[in-house]
């Protein structure tokens, strides 16, 4: 098995794992990986539970198709991210329950340049997710959503889409998957701890994480 086929197998396995854990349901969610000048992405209307490498759509950064499979309707924002970030080679978009619940809260700021929207609960959030951008609501698959993601992509690996879900990018598939899982875990902690007296990381501890792990 060559490297590209192995990566596509891993992408399909990640999709099945997300589905099995309830991070995606029905035909929701989509994953992609950049291999050279092509992007392999989950097809439209296909559940993440039953993906196969041969069934993935293949497009370039202009959206031109190179096989018979129609890409996810969200492909424009995948391509927007890739165009902005030469270092990004995989993207995970999920509708995981706690992250979606977080995206529905009215008091989160709709501004990619705003302060970190989640409290400093664990070091792993700052190692794998932060800074998190909260984007306004746009219809799934709309050009406006792709434009908003393209604007936020240069400064963020992880995005929370209002009333929709999450987008997590990584230098490779493992990094994108880790970020998506960490964001969902942090959202779950956030809801479990609401109303409790919580000990947060200090500014100095957060700065140490950024320095040691070279986060944004």
CORGIVEN-V330837 format. One record per residue. RES is the residue in three letters. OMEGA is omega in degrees with one decimal (999 if undefined). Layout:
BEGIN
res & omega
RES & OMEGA
RES & OMEGA
END
This chain:
BEGIN
res & omega
UNK & -179.9
UNK & -173.3
UNK & -177.8
UNK & 178.3
UNK & 178.3
UNK & 177.9
UNK & -179.3
UNK & 174.0
UNK & -180.0
UNK & 178.3
UNK & 179.4
UNK & 177.7
UNK & 177.6
UNK & 177.8
UNK & 179.8
UNK & 179.0
UNK & 177.5
UNK & -178.8
UNK & -177.0
UNK & -178.9
UNK & 178.4
UNK & 177.4
UNK & 175.0
UNK & -177.5
UNK & -175.9
UNK & 177.4
UNK & -178.6
UNK & 178.0
UNK & 176.7
UNK & -179.0
UNK & 176.2
UNK & 175.6
UNK & 177.3
UNK & 176.8
UNK & -175.4
UNK & -179.8
UNK & 178.2
UNK & 175.9
UNK & 173.4
UNK & -172.4
UNK & 179.3
UNK & -175.9
UNK & 179.9
UNK & 175.7
UNK & -177.6
UNK & 178.2
UNK & 177.7
UNK & -176.8
UNK & -171.5
UNK & 179.8
UNK & 173.2
UNK & -178.4
UNK & -177.8
UNK & -178.9
UNK & 179.3
UNK & 175.5
UNK & 179.5
UNK & -179.6
UNK & 172.6
UNK & -174.6
UNK & 174.1
UNK & 178.8
UNK & 178.3
UNK & -175.9
UNK & -178.8
UNK & 168.7
UNK & -172.5
UNK & -175.7
UNK & 179.9
UNK & -177.5
UNK & 174.0
UNK & 178.4
UNK & 178.6
UNK & -175.9
UNK & -179.9
UNK & -179.0
UNK & 171.7
UNK & -178.9
UNK & 178.1
UNK & 178.9
UNK & -178.7
UNK & 179.7
UNK & -178.6
UNK & -171.0
UNK & 178.2
UNK & -178.5
UNK & -178.6
UNK & -178.4
UNK & 176.2
UNK & -179.2
UNK & 178.2
UNK & 175.7
UNK & -176.1
UNK & 172.4
UNK & -178.4
UNK & -167.5
UNK & -176.9
UNK & 177.4
UNK & 177.6
UNK & 176.7
UNK & 177.3
UNK & -178.0
UNK & 179.5
UNK & 179.6
UNK & -173.5
UNK & -172.7
UNK & 173.6
UNK & -176.5
UNK & 175.4
UNK & -176.9
UNK & -179.4
UNK & -178.8
UNK & -177.3
UNK & 178.1
UNK & -178.8
UNK & -173.3
UNK & 179.9
UNK & 178.8
UNK & -176.1
UNK & -175.8
UNK & -176.6
UNK & 176.2
UNK & -174.0
UNK & 174.9
UNK & -178.8
UNK & 177.9
UNK & -170.9
UNK & -172.6
UNK & -171.9
UNK & -1.7
UNK & 179.4
UNK & 176.0
UNK & 174.2
UNK & -177.0
UNK & 178.3
UNK & 178.7
UNK & 169.0
UNK & 178.1
UNK & 176.7
UNK & 179.7
UNK & -175.9
UNK & 175.4
UNK & -179.3
UNK & 177.2
UNK & 178.2
UNK & 179.5
UNK & -179.7
UNK & 179.0
UNK & 178.4
UNK & 178.6
UNK & -177.7
UNK & -172.2
UNK & -177.1
UNK & -174.3
UNK & -175.7
UNK & 170.3
UNK & -175.4
UNK & -177.4
UNK & 173.5
UNK & -177.5
UNK & -177.4
UNK & 175.0
UNK & -172.5
UNK & -176.3
UNK & -176.3
UNK & 171.0
UNK & 179.9
UNK & -178.6
UNK & 179.7
UNK & 177.1
UNK & 174.4
UNK & -176.0
UNK & -179.8
UNK & -179.6
UNK & 179.4
UNK & 178.1
UNK & 179.3
UNK & -179.1
UNK & 180.0
UNK & 179.3
UNK & -179.4
UNK & 178.3
UNK & 177.5
UNK & 179.0
UNK & 179.3
UNK & 176.9
UNK & 178.4
UNK & 176.8
UNK & -178.9
UNK & -178.8
UNK & 179.9
UNK & -175.1
UNK & -179.6
UNK & -179.0
UNK & 177.7
UNK & 172.0
UNK & -170.8
UNK & 173.0
UNK & -178.8
UNK & 171.3
UNK & 178.3
UNK & 177.0
UNK & 180.0
UNK & 179.2
UNK & 177.6
UNK & 179.0
UNK & 177.0
UNK & 177.6
UNK & 179.6
UNK & -179.3
UNK & -175.4
UNK & -175.2
UNK & 175.1
UNK & 175.2
UNK & -177.4
UNK & 999
END
